[in-house]
Amino acid sequence: MRVRHRSHLRFPAGAQGRAARPGRCPRIRMNPSVLNPLLKASALACALALQACAVTEPVSPAPVELPARWDATAVSGPEQPISRDWWLGFGSPALVGLLDEAQAGSADLRIAIERMRQADIALQQAGVSRLPAVGASLSTSGGQTDAPGTPSVSRESTSAGLSISYELDLWGRIAAGVRAGEASFVASQHDWRTARLTLLTGVANNYFLWLNLNERLGIARQNLETAERVLRVVEARQRNGVATALEVSQQRAAVLSARTALIPLELQQRQAASALALLLGRVPQGYVPAAGEFAQLAVPTLSPGLPATLLTRRPDLASAEAQLAAADANVAAARAALLPTVSLSASGGLGTSALLSLADPTRSVSLGLSLAQSIFDGGRQRLQIRSTQSQRVVLIENYGKAIRTALKEVDDGLGNLARSQQQEALQRELVAQARRSLELAELRYREGSGDLLSVLDAQRTLFSALDALSTQKLARLSAALDLYKALGGDWVDAPALS
């Protein structure tokens, strides 16, 4: 399957039809009753427009090959829309509260909304160019001139005027600018969705990390308690003349090692809490998330669907496509700028030779049509066309690159999720065997048929296995979040601008 650039954006009916088609000379149809000077001006405009019709066409986007299915190592289920409340699948009420708080207090989302507002203002500014410009004036003045030998002369006048000017968008330059503004506004909406998706997955990842470190701290404390219990047994055996001073020293070293292992875990948990506080819009000092059971977290099942549906799921791809549509409109506007500008103007006025009075005024009315064309600008307009076309080519390449990156991220997410599930199952079996080995080693040592080294080795093995199991569970949760993000998340409407 090949995907070429296509726009899903729909604009008002009049905005697109007035744009000059690339590679085709615009026609000017004038009423035969128009005065002869206007006919000459129109003929001159057509002659000057011939140079604009020779501008090179924009470069077509390179095709992107989409696979028919995901990688063979991953399981592709039937197409299912991702739930808007996807986080409920983890079975953590505390996580739901954190995500609601993050969406209400995140500075990143507020910044994205302001960028939407800026794009909306730019769109309104582009739309204003379609409207006529209306101006009004009112003035009154009085004066007196005295010269030697001549009587004084007084001058008084009052005038009021109204003027209207309107640029005819014959070549679609203004319409193209409006289309570019509309596409940029749509892109800003997709950027808000991308920021929201990044925020939600970031909050979930940091909360899961905090819970994981909390569980690992519990495992480390249990390991310390086990080491202290074994130390008491060794000291009792030494008092009875069974154990040696070397065995006591070895077990005390094991206790100190277990205490030392708590310090980096406590530091990492504090850092995870402060990172989560920043995402929530809180001050990090003193913040502690709501406690929860890390082992009770569930891993939801996500259906990737077909690769082709990824183009309609991911907000970053939709944003890239909207930016490409804006670039197309900018190229059309730059091409239309080579053509003459045609403007209509009308003005009317009232004037009297009295001060602060318009009684019995003199009326004046004027109509005009102006035609303006740049004869020599040093190639500035043509360079502007080449610049916009180059920018469009860059956006095309970025769009294709984004599609290929998205395909890789989904495949990686599917593979990581499947492999982490298998590794977690194997790790659970390893923990069960390590716990059984420690129990047997301690029993043999109490009965005097085993040595302390076997107990120490079994203790270290169980601690490492439990710690690795907790880490593997975190990897599986992170893989589920990465897959959710790679698939584009839940498609929600952008907030309305006030």
Protein Blocks (a to p, Z undefined) as FASTA:
>chain_A
ZZddddfbdcdfklmmmpccehiacdddddfkbcfklmmmmmmmmmmmmmmmmpccdddd
ddddddfbdcfkbccdddddddfklmlmnopaklmmmmmmmmmmgmklmmmmmmmmmmmm
mmmmmmmmmpccddddddddddddddehiacdddddddddddddddddfkommmmmmmmm
mmmmmmmmmmmmmmmmmmmmmmmmmmmmmmmmmmmmmmmmmmmmmmmmmmmmmmmmmmno
macfklmmmmmmmmmmmmmmmmmmmmmmmmmmmmmmmmnopafehpacddddfklpccdd
ddebjfklmmmmpmklmmmmmmmmmmmmmmmmmmmmmpccdddddddddddfbehiaehi
addddddddddddfbgghmmmmmmmmmmmmmmmmmmmmmmmmmmmmmmmmmmmmmmmmmm
mmmmmmmmmmmmmmmmmmmmmmmmmnopacfklmmmmmmmmmmmmmmmmmmmmmmmmmmm
mmmmmnopaaddddddZZ
